[in-house]
Amino acid sequence: MKKKIFFVILMVLCLFGIAADVNAQEYKGALSNIIMNGRHFNDVANQKFILDDNGDGTYTLIGDVKQIGKMPGSIHVKLSISVKNGVISPTTNEESAGELKILKTFPVALILRNITGTLSSDHKTLHFTLETYAGWKLIPTFPASVTMFFMNSYDLIQDMNFTQSRDFMAGIKTKYSVKNWFTVHLSLHGDFYDRFKRHERIDERKKVYKSRILEPRVTLTNNYFTGHSLIFGIEHTSDDLTSDRFVNRKMTTRSLHETEYFLQDDWTPNDVWMVSAGVRTNFSKAFGFMWMPKIAAKYSLGEHWAFRANYSMGYRAPSIKELFFNWDHLGMFQIVGNEELKPEKNHYLSVGAEYSNRKFFINVNAYANLFRNKIEGVWKVYDMQYNFEYTNLNNQRLLGVETILKWHVNDQFTLNGTYSYVNVSKLKGIQVNTSSPHAATASLDYLLNKKNYQLKTILSASLMGEKNFDVQDRVWVQELNKNHDAYFRCTLPTYVLCNLSFVQTLYNKVKITIGVDNLLNYVPKTLGSGVTLFNVPATCGARGYLQVEMLIDDIVKSIKRRR
């Protein structure tokens, strides 16, 4: 929806007028060229309008316009104007221009955007242009975007036993600008997930999992001051989880609520430098208050080169699952939460350089990430029983390099690539298990544009390097006559996944996608059990697919144009 939502009223021609120095005079005229929400309506003849002299050089223009076609209501025009040398102009800006009467009773304010016109005594005509939109002064109608997703799936467990999952996600975003002072951005995201156990034969359904996540966010941006871009925001996360995986297979609810405030200023003193500084705060009843500063700088050398430096402090509270999960997976392994977990904190420093021109872009970034109380999942062995337990790791260090490449070879071909290397600190005991030292992606895109036809071909590959996992066990030391923690290493091999897709768009209304995932038919030696469960690709080989989409937006636009 566009910001000017409801009305553009053009050309009110009123005939048989008299001089504008009388107290009140009725005019007859026609209302023409009416546009509402991008739709045109027919002209309306024989309308009555009144110019009421206020005695101070201003006039009140009054008129009623009946409902036109499928317009949501009738229009009552009432606004103050001035007439000087035959020229009509508004007396004040952003004042009410009257009302839109929906269902003949419910009034919605018509907010004046613009009015221009002329009053001719010689020809006794009144001619003006009136531009308005419908809304409320204190709560204006916003242009908003809404997204929704719903999935209902069934997985067969055995015989007539099923797992049913329902997931509904919805979000709304909107913004409203107050002149050139500031812009308010509002968003709300919700995720509502339920899982059931069903027995089809006896038509019985039992809820075993319920998740409710709400995330409202408000930000205020200001570009009024030269060289400064200010942003202030508030965001809240409400996470409520009900599951039978917390306490003895009983449905139990756990909740976490966090509120964050943030303030940032992007300062551009000249064409060479840009400096960004800000602070973010986090508050929750479970873990108290935390504040996190940030500062970054960018230096541009000519048109092609840029250099960046950044420091920020990070903070992450443990999730509900990390705190409270207690789940036995068919006796194969257990996932165990830790209610004694502390929030994870880190200091992040990075320096980088980039080069770009019309066809080529490359960025190289080196960083250091220093963690305190890093939250990590650790595999432990208890008499041949594997447990996946959450714990805090002290003083972990990650050093890394990241590279991004984009090359427009010509109008049809584009090459993309990324590479990252991570070096994990070698400290005593359990190490960080979530990072592979080497990872890379690459893609070759081909684009063909013809009249009423577009073809896009994407060949992509992703590489995940060899990955080591430390597993904790208890070993009896005969000489010391007691158990000690011991660690052994599990290695996961390097693998590569390749995908190929052909996306065809016909008349900008139908999109047909044909593709193959895992083009090289990679199959891991294990599909995941015990230690490897969360760390190997869950694929049994190549998979082909065909997808057809109708581009509704373009179809709707074409219908509107025909009208």
ROBA-186010 format. One line per 5 residues: number of its first residue (from 1); their letters; for each residue z negated, x, y negated of C-alpha. Coordinates in nm, 2 decimals. Layout:
N
NUM) A) Z X Y ~ ...
This chain:
563
1) MKKKI) 0.00 0.00 0.00 ~ 0.08 0.12 -0.34 ~ -0.17 0.15 -0.62 ~ 0.00 -0.12 -0.83 ~ -0.05 -0.40 -0.58
6) FFVIL) 0.04 -0.74 -0.68 ~ 0.24 -0.82 -1.00 ~ 0.50 -0.69 -1.23 ~ 0.60 -0.98 -1.45 ~ 0.90 -0.91 -1.67
11) MVLCL) 1.09 -1.10 -1.94 ~ 0.91 -1.41 -2.07 ~ 1.15 -1.57 -2.31 ~ 1.00 -1.84 -2.52 ~ 1.22 -2.06 -2.74
16) FGIAA) 1.16 -2.29 -3.03 ~ 0.87 -2.09 -3.18 ~ 0.74 -2.08 -3.53 ~ 0.60 -1.81 -3.75 ~ 0.30 -1.63 -3.62
21) DVNAQ) 0.07 -1.71 -3.91 ~ -0.05 -2.05 -3.77 ~ -0.36 -2.09 -3.57 ~ -0.20 -2.21 -3.25 ~ 0.15 -2.29 -3.14
26) EYKGA) 0.30 -2.40 -2.81 ~ 0.62 -2.23 -2.68 ~ 0.85 -2.33 -2.40 ~ 1.02 -2.06 -2.20 ~ 1.12 -1.92 -1.87
31) LSNII) 0.95 -1.67 -1.64 ~ 1.20 -1.43 -1.48 ~ 1.23 -1.12 -1.27 ~ 0.90 -1.16 -1.09 ~ 0.80 -0.88 -0.84
36) MNGRH) 0.50 -0.91 -0.61 ~ 0.42 -0.65 -0.35 ~ 0.78 -0.52 -0.36 ~ 0.92 -0.87 -0.31 ~ 1.13 -1.06 -0.57
41) FNDVA) 1.06 -1.43 -0.65 ~ 1.28 -1.69 -0.81 ~ 1.27 -1.76 -1.18 ~ 1.05 -2.04 -1.31 ~ 1.17 -2.25 -1.60
46) NQKFI) 1.00 -2.48 -1.85 ~ 0.68 -2.30 -1.87 ~ 0.43 -2.35 -2.16 ~ 0.27 -2.07 -2.35 ~ 0.04 -2.07 -2.65
51) LDDNG) -0.02 -1.81 -2.92 ~ -0.37 -1.86 -3.07 ~ -0.44 -1.68 -3.40 ~ -0.78 -1.52 -3.39 ~ -0.78 -1.47 -3.76
56) DGTYT) -0.82 -1.09 -3.75 ~ -0.46 -0.99 -3.70 ~ -0.48 -1.05 -3.32 ~ -0.36 -1.33 -3.10 ~ -0.46 -1.48 -2.76
61) LIGDV) -0.16 -1.55 -2.54 ~ -0.24 -1.83 -2.30 ~ -0.02 -1.98 -2.02 ~ -0.03 -2.13 -1.67 ~ 0.24 -2.05 -1.41
66) KQIGK) 0.26 -2.26 -1.10 ~ 0.27 -2.10 -0.75 ~ 0.61 -1.95 -0.68 ~ 0.74 -1.95 -0.32 ~ 0.50 -1.77 -0.09
71) MPGSI) 0.30 -1.62 -0.38 ~ -0.07 -1.64 -0.28 ~ -0.16 -1.85 -0.58 ~ -0.09 -1.97 -0.93 ~ -0.12 -1.75 -1.24
76) HVKLS) -0.33 -1.82 -1.55 ~ -0.23 -1.58 -1.83 ~ -0.49 -1.51 -2.10 ~ -0.49 -1.18 -2.29 ~ -0.54 -1.05 -2.64
81) ISVKN) -0.24 -0.90 -2.83 ~ -0.15 -0.78 -3.17 ~ 0.17 -0.84 -3.36 ~ 0.28 -0.59 -3.62 ~ 0.62 -0.60 -3.78
86) GVISP) 0.73 -0.82 -3.50 ~ 0.62 -0.58 -3.22 ~ 0.38 -0.71 -2.96 ~ 0.12 -0.46 -2.81 ~ -0.22 -0.50 -2.63
91) TTNEE) -0.54 -0.48 -2.84 ~ -0.72 -0.28 -2.57 ~ -0.63 -0.09 -2.26 ~ -0.72 -0.20 -1.90 ~ -0.85 -0.54 -2.01
96) SAGEL) -0.81 -0.86 -1.82 ~ -0.47 -1.03 -1.84 ~ -0.59 -1.35 -1.67 ~ -0.64 -1.47 -1.32 ~ -0.46 -1.52 -1.00
101) KILKT) -0.59 -1.84 -0.85 ~ -0.58 -1.82 -0.47 ~ -0.60 -2.15 -0.29 ~ -0.63 -2.31 -0.63 ~ -0.99 -2.23 -0.66
106) FPVAL) -1.08 -1.87 -0.58 ~ -1.00 -1.65 -0.89 ~ -0.89 -1.29 -0.87 ~ -0.87 -1.09 -1.19 ~ -0.53 -0.98 -1.32
111) ILRNI) -0.59 -0.64 -1.47 ~ -0.36 -0.55 -1.76 ~ -0.15 -0.24 -1.71 ~ 0.11 -0.28 -1.99 ~ 0.25 -0.53 -2.24
116) TGTLS) 0.54 -0.48 -2.48 ~ 0.76 -0.73 -2.67 ~ 0.88 -0.87 -2.99 ~ 0.82 -1.18 -3.20 ~ 1.11 -1.29 -3.42
121) SDHKT) 1.05 -1.55 -3.69 ~ 1.42 -1.58 -3.77 ~ 1.52 -1.67 -3.42 ~ 1.19 -1.83 -3.34 ~ 1.16 -1.66 -3.00
126) LHFTL) 0.89 -1.48 -2.82 ~ 1.00 -1.20 -2.58 ~ 0.77 -0.97 -2.39 ~ 0.72 -0.78 -2.07 ~ 0.38 -0.81 -1.89
131) ETYAG) 0.28 -0.57 -1.61 ~ -0.04 -0.64 -1.41 ~ -0.20 -0.59 -1.07 ~ -0.44 -0.82 -0.89 ~ -0.79 -0.70 -0.82
136) WKLIP) -1.15 -0.68 -0.93 ~ -1.26 -0.46 -1.22 ~ -1.57 -0.32 -1.05 ~ -1.42 -0.33 -0.70 ~ -1.05 -0.27 -0.74
141) TFPAS) -0.80 -0.32 -0.46 ~ -0.73 0.02 -0.30 ~ -0.43 0.15 -0.13 ~ -0.56 0.21 0.22 ~ -0.44 0.34 0.56
146) VTMFF) -0.58 0.20 0.88 ~ -0.55 0.35 1.23 ~ -0.65 0.19 1.56 ~ -0.65 0.30 1.92 ~ -0.76 0.10 2.23
151) MNSYD) -0.74 0.21 2.59 ~ -0.86 0.03 2.90 ~ -0.82 0.23 3.23 ~ -0.92 0.20 3.59 ~ -0.98 0.49 3.84
156) LIQDM) -1.01 0.42 4.21 ~ -1.31 0.59 4.36 ~ -1.30 0.45 4.72 ~ -1.19 0.13 4.88 ~ -1.25 -0.15 4.62
161) NFTQS) -1.48 0.06 4.40 ~ -1.34 0.15 4.05 ~ -1.45 0.32 3.74 ~ -1.34 0.12 3.43 ~ -1.33 0.29 3.09
166) RDFMA) -1.28 0.13 2.75 ~ -1.23 0.33 2.44 ~ -1.17 0.17 2.09 ~ -1.12 0.40 1.79 ~ -1.06 0.28 1.44
171) GIKTK) -1.05 0.45 1.10 ~ -0.97 0.36 0.74 ~ -0.90 0.59 0.45 ~ -0.86 0.49 0.08 ~ -0.87 0.65 -0.26
176) YSVKN) -0.90 0.53 -0.62 ~ -0.84 0.73 -0.93 ~ -1.02 0.67 -1.26 ~ -0.76 0.77 -1.52 ~ -0.73 1.15 -1.51
181) WFTVH) -1.11 1.20 -1.48 ~ -1.17 1.19 -1.11 ~ -1.06 1.05 -0.77 ~ -1.28 0.88 -0.52 ~ -1.19 0.92 -0.15
186) LSLHG) -1.35 0.69 0.10 ~ -1.32 0.70 0.48 ~ -1.48 0.55 0.78 ~ -1.42 0.64 1.14 ~ -1.57 0.47 1.45
191) DFYDR) -1.55 0.55 1.82 ~ -1.68 0.29 2.07 ~ -1.66 0.40 2.43 ~ -1.79 0.21 2.74 ~ -1.77 0.30 3.11
196) FKRHE) -1.84 0.07 3.40 ~ -1.86 0.08 3.78 ~ -1.67 -0.21 3.93 ~ -1.65 -0.36 4.28 ~ -1.34 -0.58 4.28
201) RIDER) -1.42 -0.76 4.60 ~ -1.75 -0.91 4.48 ~ -1.63 -0.91 4.11 ~ -1.93 -0.70 4.00 ~ -1.94 -0.48 3.70
206) KKVYK) -2.22 -0.24 3.60 ~ -2.22 -0.05 3.27 ~ -2.32 0.31 3.32 ~ -2.22 0.47 2.98 ~ -2.20 0.35 2.62
211) SRILE) -2.12 0.57 2.32 ~ -2.12 0.46 1.96 ~ -2.02 0.70 1.68 ~ -1.99 0.61 1.31 ~ -1.88 0.86 1.05
216) PRVTL) -1.86 0.74 0.69 ~ -1.75 0.99 0.42 ~ -1.73 0.98 0.04 ~ -1.58 1.25 -0.17 ~ -1.52 1.28 -0.54
221) TNNYF) -1.26 1.52 -0.67 ~ -1.21 1.63 -1.03 ~ -0.93 1.82 -1.19 ~ -1.01 1.74 -1.55 ~ -1.12 2.08 -1.65
226) TGHSL) -0.84 2.34 -1.68 ~ -0.83 2.58 -1.39 ~ -1.10 2.41 -1.20 ~ -1.09 2.17 -0.90 ~ -1.43 2.03 -0.82
231) IFGIE) -1.52 1.83 -0.51 ~ -1.85 1.66 -0.43 ~ -1.91 1.47 -0.11 ~ -2.14 1.30 0.13 ~ -2.08 1.24 0.50
236) HTSDD) -2.30 1.09 0.77 ~ -2.28 1.10 1.14 ~ -2.45 0.84 1.35 ~ -2.43 0.92 1.73 ~ -2.59 0.68 1.98
241) LTSDR) -2.54 0.74 2.35 ~ -2.67 0.52 2.64 ~ -2.62 0.66 2.98 ~ -2.77 0.67 3.33 ~ -2.73 1.05 3.32
246) FVNRK) -3.05 1.12 3.12 ~ -3.35 0.99 3.32 ~ -3.35 0.91 3.69 ~ -3.02 0.71 3.69 ~ -3.17 0.46 3.44
251) MTTRS) -2.98 0.35 3.14 ~ -3.15 0.53 2.85 ~ -3.05 0.56 2.49 ~ -3.06 0.89 2.29 ~ -2.96 0.92 1.92
256) LHETE) -2.89 1.18 1.67 ~ -2.83 1.12 1.29 ~ -2.71 1.38 1.04 ~ -2.63 1.37 0.67 ~ -2.44 1.64 0.48
261) YFLQD) -2.39 1.69 0.11 ~ -2.14 1.94 -0.02 ~ -2.02 2.08 -0.35 ~ -1.73 2.31 -0.41 ~ -1.53 2.45 -0.70
266) DWTPN) -1.19 2.61 -0.67 ~ -1.13 2.82 -0.99 ~ -0.79 2.95 -1.08 ~ -0.83 3.17 -1.39 ~ -0.47 3.29 -1.38
271) DVWMV) -0.16 3.32 -1.16 ~ -0.31 3.61 -0.96 ~ -0.66 3.51 -0.87 ~ -0.82 3.21 -0.71 ~ -1.20 3.19 -0.64
276) SAGVR) -1.37 2.92 -0.44 ~ -1.75 2.88 -0.42 ~ -1.96 2.60 -0.27 ~ -2.26 2.50 -0.08 ~ -2.32 2.25 0.21
281) TNFSK) -2.65 2.10 0.32 ~ -2.74 1.94 0.65 ~ -3.04 1.71 0.72 ~ -3.15 1.55 1.04 ~ -3.49 1.42 1.15
286) AFGFM) -3.47 1.62 1.46 ~ -3.40 1.96 1.30 ~ -3.49 1.93 0.93 ~ -3.30 2.07 0.63 ~ -3.04 2.35 0.63
291) WMPKI) -2.82 2.48 0.35 ~ -2.50 2.69 0.39 ~ -2.33 2.88 0.11 ~ -1.96 2.97 0.10 ~ -1.74 3.20 -0.12
296) AAKYS) -1.38 3.29 -0.09 ~ -1.12 3.47 -0.30 ~ -0.74 3.50 -0.30 ~ -0.53 3.76 -0.47 ~ -0.16 3.71 -0.51
301) LGEHW) 0.07 4.02 -0.54 ~ 0.40 3.90 -0.67 ~ 0.58 3.60 -0.51 ~ 0.55 3.70 -0.15 ~ 0.22 3.88 -0.08
306) AFRAN) -0.13 3.74 -0.08 ~ -0.47 3.88 0.03 ~ -0.78 3.68 0.12 ~ -1.15 3.74 0.17 ~ -1.41 3.49 0.28
311) YSMGY) -1.78 3.46 0.36 ~ -1.95 3.15 0.49 ~ -2.26 3.05 0.66 ~ -2.24 2.81 0.95 ~ -2.48 2.57 1.12
316) RAPSI) -2.45 2.34 1.43 ~ -2.72 2.12 1.57 ~ -2.72 2.07 1.95 ~ -2.54 1.76 2.07 ~ -2.70 1.48 2.27
321) KELFF) -2.55 1.60 2.59 ~ -2.67 1.96 2.53 ~ -3.02 1.83 2.47 ~ -3.07 1.55 2.72 ~ -2.80 1.55 2.99
326) NWDHL) -2.94 1.55 3.35 ~ -2.66 1.47 3.59 ~ -2.61 1.55 3.96 ~ -2.24 1.55 4.05 ~ -2.23 1.44 4.41
331) GMFQI) -2.46 1.72 4.51 ~ -2.19 1.98 4.42 ~ -2.35 2.09 4.09 ~ -2.58 1.97 3.82 ~ -2.54 1.96 3.44
336) VGNEE) -2.88 2.01 3.28 ~ -2.96 1.97 2.91 ~ -3.24 2.16 2.73 ~ -3.46 1.97 2.49 ~ -3.60 2.30 2.36
341) LKPEK) -3.26 2.40 2.21 ~ -3.26 2.54 1.86 ~ -2.97 2.48 1.61 ~ -2.70 2.74 1.62 ~ -2.65 2.95 1.30
346) NHYLS) -2.38 3.21 1.21 ~ -2.24 3.43 0.94 ~ -1.87 3.45 0.92 ~ -1.68 3.72 0.73 ~ -1.30 3.76 0.72
351) VGAEY) -1.02 3.95 0.54 ~ -0.66 3.87 0.57 ~ -0.31 3.92 0.43 ~ 0.01 3.71 0.44 ~ 0.37 3.75 0.35
356) SNRKF) 0.62 3.47 0.30 ~ 0.97 3.41 0.18 ~ 1.21 3.12 0.22 ~ 1.27 3.19 0.59 ~ 0.97 3.40 0.71
361) FINVN) 0.59 3.37 0.71 ~ 0.33 3.59 0.87 ~ -0.05 3.59 0.84 ~ -0.29 3.84 0.98 ~ -0.67 3.78 0.97
366) AYANL) -0.95 3.99 1.09 ~ -1.30 3.85 1.13 ~ -1.66 3.90 1.24 ~ -1.87 3.61 1.36 ~ -2.24 3.69 1.39
371) FRNKI) -2.45 3.43 1.58 ~ -2.82 3.36 1.60 ~ -2.93 3.11 1.87 ~ -2.58 3.05 1.99 ~ -2.57 2.74 2.21
376) EGVWK) -2.40 2.83 2.54 ~ -2.35 2.67 2.88 ~ -2.47 2.91 3.16 ~ -2.41 2.88 3.53 ~ -2.73 2.94 3.74
381) VYDMQ) -2.77 2.95 4.12 ~ -3.07 2.79 4.29 ~ -3.05 2.82 4.67 ~ -2.68 2.77 4.68 ~ -2.70 2.49 4.42
386) YNFEY) -2.49 2.55 4.11 ~ -2.64 2.43 3.78 ~ -2.47 2.43 3.44 ~ -2.75 2.46 3.19 ~ -2.75 2.49 2.81
391) TNLNN) -2.95 2.77 2.65 ~ -2.97 2.97 2.32 ~ -2.83 3.32 2.32 ~ -2.98 3.57 2.08 ~ -2.78 3.78 1.83
396) QRLLG) -2.43 3.74 1.97 ~ -2.14 3.90 1.80 ~ -1.77 3.82 1.80 ~ -1.50 4.04 1.65 ~ -1.15 3.92 1.64
401) VETIL) -0.79 3.93 1.50 ~ -0.56 3.63 1.46 ~ -0.19 3.64 1.38 ~ 0.04 3.35 1.28 ~ 0.42 3.38 1.26
406) KWHVN) 0.69 3.13 1.16 ~ 1.05 3.23 1.13 ~ 1.33 2.99 1.03 ~ 1.62 3.17 1.20 ~ 1.88 2.93 1.05
411) DQFTL) 1.90 2.56 0.97 ~ 1.87 2.47 1.34 ~ 1.64 2.72 1.50 ~ 1.27 2.79 1.42 ~ 1.05 3.04 1.60
416) NGTYS) 0.67 3.00 1.60 ~ 0.40 3.22 1.74 ~ 0.03 3.29 1.74 ~ -0.19 3.56 1.90 ~ -0.56 3.61 1.90
421) YVNVS) -0.79 3.88 2.03 ~ -1.17 3.84 2.06 ~ -1.42 4.11 2.14 ~ -1.76 3.98 2.25 ~ -2.08 4.18 2.21
426) KLKGI) -2.21 4.36 2.51 ~ -2.58 4.28 2.51 ~ -2.83 4.26 2.79 ~ -2.82 3.95 2.99 ~ -2.60 3.65 2.96
431) QVNTS) -2.29 3.69 2.74 ~ -2.08 3.43 2.55 ~ -1.86 3.27 2.81 ~ -1.64 3.05 2.61 ~ -1.38 3.30 2.48
436) SPHAA) -1.09 3.47 2.65 ~ -1.01 3.81 2.50 ~ -0.64 3.74 2.47 ~ -0.46 3.41 2.39 ~ -0.11 3.35 2.26
441) TASLD) 0.13 3.06 2.20 ~ 0.50 3.06 2.12 ~ 0.76 2.79 2.06 ~ 1.14 2.78 1.99 ~ 1.24 2.46 1.80
446) YLLNK) 1.60 2.34 1.77 ~ 1.69 2.06 1.52 ~ 2.02 1.88 1.50 ~ 2.08 1.62 1.23 ~ 2.37 1.38 1.24
451) KNYQL) 2.44 1.04 1.08 ~ 2.21 0.79 1.26 ~ 2.11 1.05 1.51 ~ 1.86 1.33 1.53 ~ 1.78 1.57 1.82
456) KTILS) 1.48 1.80 1.83 ~ 1.42 2.03 2.13 ~ 1.10 2.22 2.17 ~ 1.04 2.50 2.43 ~ 0.68 2.61 2.42
461) ASLMG) 0.45 2.85 2.61 ~ 0.08 2.92 2.60 ~ -0.09 3.22 2.76 ~ -0.46 3.24 2.84 ~ -0.58 3.59 2.93
466) EKNFD) -0.82 3.69 3.20 ~ -1.16 3.55 3.15 ~ -1.50 3.66 3.28 ~ -1.81 3.44 3.34 ~ -2.16 3.57 3.39
471) VQDRV) -2.36 3.37 3.64 ~ -2.74 3.39 3.66 ~ -2.92 3.42 3.99 ~ -3.27 3.51 4.11 ~ -3.30 3.82 4.33
476) WVQEL) -3.60 3.92 4.53 ~ -3.69 4.29 4.46 ~ -3.88 4.41 4.76 ~ -4.02 4.72 4.58 ~ -4.17 4.51 4.30
481) NKNHD) -4.26 4.22 4.53 ~ -4.12 3.96 4.29 ~ -3.80 3.78 4.17 ~ -3.59 3.91 3.89 ~ -3.30 3.76 3.70
486) AYFRC) -2.97 3.90 3.81 ~ -2.62 3.84 3.69 ~ -2.29 3.86 3.87 ~ -1.95 3.82 3.72 ~ -1.68 3.56 3.81
491) TLPTY) -1.33 3.64 3.69 ~ -1.06 3.38 3.62 ~ -0.70 3.51 3.62 ~ -0.44 3.50 3.34 ~ -0.21 3.20 3.34
496) VLCNL) 0.09 3.07 3.14 ~ 0.19 2.71 3.09 ~ 0.54 2.62 2.96 ~ 0.66 2.28 2.83 ~ 1.01 2.16 2.74
501) SFVQT) 1.09 1.84 2.55 ~ 1.40 1.66 2.40 ~ 1.32 1.41 2.13 ~ 1.61 1.19 2.02 ~ 1.59 0.95 1.72
506) LYNKV) 1.86 0.68 1.70 ~ 1.93 0.50 1.37 ~ 1.58 0.61 1.26 ~ 1.45 0.31 1.46 ~ 1.43 0.42 1.82
511) KITIG) 1.28 0.75 1.95 ~ 1.34 0.86 2.31 ~ 1.15 1.16 2.44 ~ 1.24 1.33 2.77 ~ 1.02 1.62 2.88
516) VDNLL) 0.87 1.84 3.14 ~ 0.52 1.98 3.13 ~ 0.43 2.29 3.32 ~ 0.79 2.39 3.35 ~ 0.72 2.69 3.57
521) NYVPK) 0.52 2.48 3.82 ~ 0.19 2.68 3.78 ~ -0.08 2.57 4.02 ~ -0.42 2.74 4.01 ~ -0.58 2.87 4.33
526) TLGSG) -0.86 2.62 4.27 ~ -0.84 2.29 4.08 ~ -1.19 2.33 3.97 ~ -1.52 2.34 4.15 ~ -1.86 2.50 4.06
531) VTLFN) -1.82 2.78 3.81 ~ -1.44 2.72 3.76 ~ -1.47 2.35 3.70 ~ -1.43 2.36 3.32 ~ -1.22 2.67 3.29
536) VPATC) -0.89 2.62 3.48 ~ -0.60 2.40 3.38 ~ -0.63 2.07 3.56 ~ -0.27 2.06 3.69 ~ -0.12 2.02 4.03
541) GARGY) 0.23 2.14 3.92 ~ 0.52 2.03 3.70 ~ 0.53 1.68 3.55 ~ 0.83 1.50 3.40 ~ 0.81 1.21 3.17
546) LQVEM) 1.02 0.96 2.97 ~ 0.88 0.79 2.65 ~ 1.05 0.53 2.43 ~ 0.91 0.44 2.09 ~ 1.01 0.17 1.83
551) LIDDI) 0.98 0.30 1.47 ~ 0.83 -0.02 1.33 ~ 0.78 0.11 0.97 ~ 1.15 0.18 0.92 ~ 1.24 -0.16 1.07
556) VKSIK) 1.00 -0.34 0.84 ~ 1.14 -0.15 0.54 ~ 1.50 -0.24 0.63 ~ 1.41 -0.61 0.66 ~ 1.24 -0.60 0.32
561) RRR) 1.55 -0.44 0.16 ~ 1.77 -0.72 0.31 ~ 1.54 -0.98 0.15
